[in-house]
Structure formats: structure tokens, C-alpha cells
Amino acid sequence: MRKVLTALAMVIIGLSQMATAVTSSEIMLDPRQDQRARSLYAEVRCVVCQNEAIGDSQADIAADMRREIRSEILSGKTDKDIREGLTARYGDYVLFRPRFSAGNLILWLLPLALVLLGASTLAVMAKTKRKTKTYDLDEQEQKALDDLINKP
Amino acid sequence: MIAELGTFCLALAFVLSVAQALVVPVSRLKLFAGFARLSEGLSLSAAVAMALSFAALLYAFLTSDFSVANVAANSHTSKPLLYKISGAWGSHEGSMLLWCLILLSFSAMVTLLGAGLPDSLKHKVLAVQGVLGAMFTGFTLFSSNPLARVYPAPFEGKSLNPMLQDPALAFHPPLLYLGYVGFSVVFSFAVAALIEGKIDRAWARYVRPWTLLAWSFLTVGITLGSFWAYYELGWGGWWFWDPVENASLMPWLAGTALLHAAIVMEKRDALKAWTVFLALLAFTFSMMGAFLVRSGVLTSVHAFAVDPQRGILLLIILFVTSGLGFALYALRSRALGSSGVFAPVSRESALVVNNLLLFAALSSVCLGTLYPLLMEATTGKTISVGEPYYLLTFGPIIGAALLLAPLAMLLSWKRADLKGVVQRLAAAFGVSVVCAVIATLGVKGIDVGGRIVFILGLLLGFWLIFGSFKMLADRVGLFKGTVTESRRRFMGLALGTHGMILAHVGLGVFVLGATFEGHARLSTAASLSAGASLTVGGYEVIFDGIRRYDGPNFLAEAADLTVRRTGGKPVCDAAPERRFYPASRQTMSEVAICFTPLNDLYFVLGESSLNAAGQPQWQVRALYNPWVRLIFVGPLLMALGGILSLLDRRLRLGVATTSKALKQEAS
């Protein structure tokens, strides 16, 4: 019984298997090109996976997409061309780095805008505060104040 | 019978929570004067009822009572004991029950440890806790009761998702929830203060230990989750900027900002409105995390235990609680006022900048997580936001905060001498630069831009560590007096100071690990038949063969790998596995890791196939993860720092404090 189960399991394992991520046979000969390919692998989403880049994914389609990217690099296309080709086919969804477009302005600029806005507010506050001079009470003044406050 | 008793206890906890919420406002009527005090007893009894209810669920899991629907769906007789227990919170329903247990326990802790709190504040806090408790127990009771029966009872359970059958993940949800829900107390304190319309430095002192507690738990919880993802998912990474991971990072960032803001408020009586805002925000993000994870609005690797209908209920709870909290804030925050005046160069100013940067970083994570959802909901367009986005937005902002941290630690309160501090830190900075450059020398194959980011990242890590040590050295007068004198001073330092230094060293350690692993990781994959080998990062991995065996509730195929230095000594044996779980008909990859003190060699077993000669061969993926240990050790040090601070006499939970006492302490 155990053996039958094991055999069955192995068949199922075999069927459910997919290729592993970037294999040694996928390394490009030119190290420059290989570097470009790798950074693209990290940026392109495996369209059937859950939140995985094609460089990490073991799905067949990820391997296909990697192969495609390699052949496009070899044919002399720039990274920009390749990205545009991918979005034309799969939509914006395929890129983990959203495009810097009008629709995505808030996404890209809000964090930086918050920093700038906050910094300028702080700068203005510091300036206005410096105009109204303040100083800490000296010992005598503090004591007089405490006496006033604590008077029964 | 036990399950029915459990449901009854849950209902009881719900009713008691409602009562706890009601007695406080009702006590304003003459007829019910003095009723507010009842909230204390009610919080205790609600917690006991809740504990009994949870015990009933544990009992059902331990005895594999498959007439309980949740047990049938998530347990199995062949499952090891630990996973029978952790199965209790492995599902949506069970984890909500755990959430409620922790929430009501925190309310009880406010009662038990709050002897030093002014009565009116304490009762208002308990009333808000009661509202939260009633909502979450009500939600669990009416829409997700884990103790509901199923008829007919199945003969065998469906078992827990094998991915969740892991020691790290058994403890990940309780710790994470202790963090999430811990912020509920802070939220309640904020709402109570807004209702009172009065807030002082003592309030900051009350809130700080609760924040520290929640923050420490959350830190450990996130770390465990990340470690689990590292060795269980088999991708070799430890953080994927997955929405569910971000959902836990957001309350953590808000909590971190709150910790720092509360210090300013306590010391300088300033930043009141901002601190209250962050207190509301931290729990809002905690609830949002629960909503995002539990509603199924996200496609993510964590997409288990999802149900959109319940999601809507959770969303309503989120909107009602935070909505009311922030509405109250809008009405009352002006009245809180701030009396403190800052000098531009001072510790408090530096902490304000820290808060600004943390908040901007938080906004980046929040946008990246929610923007795709909003885009899809409004325009129907789907976009992806992943690591490249966060590295470009979150990265520089948090980098600036890290750069500032050692300066802030050495600046003194009120009026500081920036030039002096810079001079004192110059040596630490120089050493950091040298260390960072040396550390990157051995790493090849990175382009110029990548190398600059690499060096900058390491620089920040070393800078945090050496800057923290510089602060410690200054405090104990190292090299200034005798060793025994320094030792005496070291022992005499407040635990809060030790905690602060340790936490910042931990942060530096984490930054080192994350940067180094991110830039110097190597990976390779190949199809190997018995006797073949591959190389990765100066190691040779020899594939000895495949071994099959039967586990307690799975069937396994294991690859025996011998790892040795190329042309040198054997390092370790590794056996990555593929496991088939018949109960749930799922196949899982079990990673094998060769742990060295600092680096990991990480192996994943893939598919089998036949090679050209007709011999069977297996895909083996090998990763070399340098300095990866630091990624997990760093946050643990941070949490330890939090706990150390918590043990500080002045910061213990529920220590009696008044504004006056604070002032005396300061002087």
C-alpha cells in the first residue's frame, strides 16, 4: 500500500513540477548583457504567479519570458524597447516598477513631496520661532513660579 | 459539549465587552454614578471568558474533534502535536479568536497594571478597549465562529496547509498579533485623552511602555515571518514587498515613529497632537493589516484563509473605529496645544526630522500597497508595484533617517552643539567608510552604480553601529578614566539607555545584512544526475543521489548533497526535499540550508527528468547568501533593546507617574 502511495505521489509530484528559476544554461556569454538581463528579470513580473519576478519564478512562462528577454537583448534592443514590448503585450501589470506616467504621479512623488513639505514647514516654524525670543527660566524665576503655582 | 461551552464563553466575552464599553459613559448620569469603576472588573471577567473560549478551541484541536468544522478543515490526526496546537490559529476563524483573546487580555492588563493611572483616564481607556473588544468578539462570534459544528462529522480532517506546518510559523501569528493588538491600548489611550481634552507629559509616559511592548512583539513577529518566508518558500529571498508583508511593516513604521515622538513629548512637553495622531495611526494600520490579509483583496503568496464577505465586515470595523478616532482628533487636537519651543539644533528637532522621514517612508509603503488596488477599483487598469519602486522611494528616505540617527543620539536636549557632535562622531564615520569599502572589495561582478549603492548601504549600517558605540563610550567615559570606573558607569546606566543603544546597533546589523545579501547574493541552478556537481560562490555541490522516505504525514523525496570548498575540505551535507502531503494533496519543497555563523548555502530540489543518455536527473538550485544571518539577528537585537527599555524602572508598565514627578526626574 505504502509503495503504491509513494508511486502515486511521485507521479503527482512529477506532473505538478515546473522548471526552476534561472538555470546555469541561461547565463549570457557577454557579462554586460547578462547583467542587463538579470536586472530585467528582477523587474518583470511572472504574469501567472503571485507576486514573483520572472527571475525568481519556476513557472514555465517565466522561463519563456526570460528566454524572450535574452533574445531581444541579443537582437540589440534597449531595455526601454524591451519594457515597452512587454507592456504592449501584457499591460502595465507586467512591470514591478510602475511607469512614471501622469496616472502614477502621486505614487512616485507623494513620499518625496511629504518630505519637502514637512521640511519647509519645519524651516518656516524655526524661523518664526527664532523671532519670538524665548529663554529658559533661571533658578530664581523658576522658584518664584513654582511658589505661585503651588500656593494653597 | 466543550465546543458549545466555548461558543457560550465567546458570547459571554462579547456581552461583557459591550457592558465594559457602556458603563463608563452611563456613569455620567446621576443614577449610575460610580458605575465606571465596574469597567475594571468587567475587563477581567471578559478576558477570562475569552481565555476559556480559546481553551475550548485548543481542546478541540488537541483531541481532533472533527465535528467542529474548523478542526475538520484545518487539522488531521496524523499531524504532529505542535501543529495541532498552531492549527488553532492557522485559519481565519481561529486567528480572529486569537486576536480577540489578545485584545481582551490587553484590556485586563490595563486594569491590572494601571494602578498608577488617574481613574478617569483609566476608565475611558477601558471603555474604548471595550468598544474594540465588542466589535472584534462580535465579528468573530457572528461571522467567523471557529467553534461552529459540522454535521455529519467527517472521519478525518483536511489538515493544515503544509506550508504552515513549520515551527517559525507556529509562533509567527501569536507574536505578530501581540504587536498588532498591543497598539490597541495605545489607540485607546489616545482616544481617551481626546475625550478628556487634556493631555500632558504623564500621558506620554503611560503610553511609552505599551508602545515599546507592542513594537517589540511586532519586531519579533515580522522577523519570524520573514525567516519563515526565507526557508519555507524556497525562493531564497527574505522580503518580497508583498502586500501582506507591507501590511505588517506599516504599523511597525508608525509604531517606531510613535516611540520617538512620545519621547519628545515626555521630555519637552511638545509634539502633543502629532504623538496622538501617530497613536491613532499605529492601530489603524494594524487593523488595515488584518483587513488586507483576511479579506482576500490582495493577490499574494499569503492568499490563504480568505473570504471577501468577512472582508467587508472588517472594513466596516476599520472605518468605524479609526473614523471615529480621527474625527475626534479633528475636533479636539487643536485644544491639545503644545508649549514646547524647539531650538533648531537639538535632540528634539532631530527627532522631529526622524518622524518626518519615517512618516514619508510609511507613505511610500502605504502607496505602493494600496495604489494598485485603488487603480484597479477606479480605472480597471492593473499595475504592479514591486521591489524596484520601494528601492527608489522608500530606500533614500529611510537612508536619510539612518544617516541622521547617530547624530540625533549624541545631540543633547534643548540646545545642542552640532559642531561638537560632528567632531565627536568624525572618527566613527571615518571608520565606517573604511569598513564599508573594504567589505565590498571581495565582491565582483557589480556595475559602478550598484557598487555605489552597495557601499552607501554598508556605510549606513556601520555608521549606526559605531555611532551607537560612540554614544556608549561617551556615557561610560571609556578611555577617559580607569576601566573599573567605566565598568561602574556602564552598570549604572539606565536600562532605557542600554535598550536604546542595543536597538540602534541591531538596526545597523540588520542594514548591513540586508545590503550585503542584496548585492552579493549568488545563485545558480542545474540539472544533476547522481555523481554530478555544480559550483556556487567558491563551493562545490556534489549530488550523491535521491533517497525516498515516509514522514509522519507526508511522503518525501530527498536529494543527498555534499558541499565542499572548491578543491578543499567538505563543509556540510545538505538534503533538500520535496514532500507530498496526501491529506491535502499538496507538494511542498523543503529547503536545505547549510548554516554558517554569517553566511548560508541554500538548496532547493526541483523537478526530475531524463537526460540525453536516458538517466534520471534532478534540478538543483543553489544560492550563496552572504551575511544573511545579520538580517535576522539585527531585528532580534532591536526587540531585545525594546524589552530592556521596558524593564527600566521608569518605564515599567503601569508605573505611577504624574507630571510633577516627571519634572523632578528631569531636573
Contacts between the chains, C-beta under 8 A, distances in Angstrom:
chain1	res1	chain2	res2	distance
A	2	B	550	6.4
A	5	B	555	6.6
A	5	B	582	6.7
A	6	B	548	6.4
A	6	B	550	7.4
A	6	B	555	5.4
A	9	B	555	4.5
A	9	B	580	4.0
A	9	B	582	7.0
A	10	B	548	8.0
A	10	B	557	7.0
A	10	B	580	7.9
A	12	B	580	6.5
A	12	B	585	7.4
A	12	B	587	6.9
A	13	B	557	6.8
A	13	B	578	5.8
A	13	B	580	5.7
A	13	B	587	5.2
A	14	B	607	7.2
A	14	B	608	6.7
A	16	B	587	5.3
A	17	B	606	7.0
A	17	B	607	3.5
A	17	B	608	7.6
A	18	B	607	6.9
A	19	B	606	7.5
A	19	B	607	7.0
A	19	B	619	7.2
A	20	B	525	4.8
A	20	B	604	7.1
A	20	B	606	4.0
A	20	B	607	7.4
A	20	B	619	4.4
A	20	B	621	4.9
A	21	B	235	7.8
A	21	B	523	7.7
A	21	B	525	6.4
A	21	B	621	6.6
A	22	B	523	7.0
A	22	B	525	6.3
A	23	B	524	7.8
A	23	B	525	4.3
A	23	B	526	6.1
A	23	B	527	7.5
A	23	B	619	7.4
A	24	B	524	5.2
A	24	B	525	6.3
A	24	B	526	4.7
A	24	B	534	6.8
A	25	B	526	7.7
A	31	B	445	7.1
A	35	B	445	7.7
A	35	B	447	6.2
A	42	B	387	6.9
A	42	B	388	7.3
A	43	B	386	7.7
A	43	B	388	5.5
A	45	B	384	5.0
A	45	B	386	7.0
A	50	B	299	5.6
A	50	B	300	5.9
A	50	B	301	5.1
A	50	B	303	6.5
A	51	B	240	6.1
A	51	B	242	5.1
A	51	B	243	7.7
A	51	B	299	7.1
A	51	B	300	5.5
A	51	B	301	5.8
A	51	B	386	7.5
A	52	B	235	7.3
A	52	B	240	7.9
A	52	B	301	7.8
A	53	B	386	7.0
A	53	B	387	7.7
A	56	B	235	4.9
A	56	B	236	7.7
A	56	B	237	6.9
A	58	B	606	6.8
A	91	B	381	7.5
A	91	B	382	6.4
A	92	B	381	6.5
A	92	B	382	7.0
A	92	B	383	4.5
A	92	B	384	7.4
A	93	B	382	4.3
A	93	B	383	6.2
A	93	B	384	5.4
A	94	B	384	7.1
A	95	B	383	7.9
A	95	B	384	6.2
A	96	B	384	5.2
A	96	B	385	7.0
A	96	B	386	2.8
A	96	B	387	6.2
A	96	B	388	5.5
A	96	B	389	7.0
A	97	B	386	7.0
A	97	B	388	3.6
A	97	B	389	5.6
A	97	B	392	7.6
A	98	B	371	7.9
A	98	B	383	5.1
A	98	B	384	7.0
A	98	B	385	5.7
A	98	B	389	6.1
A	103	B	375	7.4
A	103	B	379	7.5
A	103	B	381	7.7
A	104	B	371	7.8
A	104	B	383	7.3
A	106	B	367	7.1
A	106	B	371	7.5
A	107	B	367	5.4
A	107	B	368	7.3
A	107	B	371	4.8
A	107	B	385	7.2
A	107	B	389	7.7
A	108	B	393	7.1
A	110	B	363	5.9
A	110	B	364	7.9
A	110	B	367	6.0
A	111	B	360	4.8
A	111	B	361	7.1
A	111	B	363	5.0
A	111	B	364	4.0
A	111	B	367	7.0
A	111	B	393	4.9
A	111	B	394	7.4
A	111	B	397	6.1
A	112	B	360	7.5
A	112	B	393	7.3
A	112	B	397	7.8
A	114	B	356	7.7
A	114	B	359	6.7
A	114	B	360	4.3
A	114	B	363	5.5
A	115	B	356	6.6
A	115	B	357	6.8
A	115	B	360	4.6
A	115	B	397	6.3
A	118	B	356	4.1
A	118	B	359	7.5
A	118	B	360	7.2
A	119	B	353	7.8
A	119	B	356	6.9
A	122	B	349	7.8
A	122	B	352	6.5
A	122	B	353	7.2
A	122	B	356	7.2
A	126	B	342	7.3
A	126	B	344	4.6
A	126	B	349	7.8
A	129	B	341	6.0
A	129	B	342	7.1
A	130	B	344	7.6
A	134	B	341	4.9
A	136	B	414	7.4
